[in-house]
């Protein structure tokens, strides 16, 4: 029996915000994986180490959490006045599928630095010292992101004094603008798919529950913490180690997905884990972050916790932060009601790892709300670059495990 060497694919392992993932140039992928389909999905799953019934990703690059089971494909821009195309795949941990239904706001901060370092930006656009603005086409949702990347001595600046709760070490600040960030996907472009800032969901096992269903940034279902028997200041163990609470939030997520038109039957929710997100909100309160850092009610406008891929996120997803900012600025939402003194377009919210500031510019025309732009600051850093090794025959291996 002959044994072929592993495939060696150029790749970069990057942290972006509070997430990290494996970044590829489109041209470096095997030909069969340069287009959407089963071969691409199988490759990315094998890179990450999924599906893994042990839930550890020991035989791959994934970190066995929703924040670290991610892949990004960067290619030449296909849209006018853009610099690159950015495609994001959320790889399931224990199941054999890749969810392409949304964006990763945190990893969006790493796209600009990757594009600059990998020759996608003309040299005459990159200052010796200053800021290089990269216009990104987010292919998953068909939206524009502008990343303002600091440059020092002609290269991407990675070190700095910007501190991001949920990330241990400081780095250089990258400002992100999400332009017209309503996810148009299956919902037809409406920020509130039902037309309402506040809806009543009928959730099996829970009954009637007031919720805000919004598509800004990423489709998200917001509920009040008190309505689901929580304080809003819970940390990961209180949710992720409680199967009943996880099941409750999945039931809420499924009910929201049905009401938003993202799925047609409850069974489809299992194949769409990345979206919608589900989050619970409460008024400002004192609590201790997961790092032991105190969060003071006087320093924040509200408290938010969000679940991603079935588990409570350790900080906050960037795309969900866009949803928070938009919902906080619009009267009638459960987020606005929880926000200190009401939303004013810029809010600071508490999450499990600390606090975060985010803003959204919203407008109302003929009773219809729109978001023109959302802004936030993140940071990014190259963790490793070179090649990722993938056993040949990954297609058949995934078929066998799937």
Helices and strands as residue ranges (DSSP letters): E 7-16, E 19-25, G 26-28, G 31-33, H 38-48, E 70-76, E 84-91, E 98-99, H 108-117, G 123-125, E 130-138, E 143-152, E 155-156, E 174-179, E 199-203, E 207-214, E 220-224, G 226-228, H 236-240, H 243-260, G 266-271, E 277-282, E 287-288, E 294-295, G 297-299, E 302-308, E 311-312, H 318-328, H 334-338, E 346-351, E 354-365, E 368-378, E 380-390, H 394-401
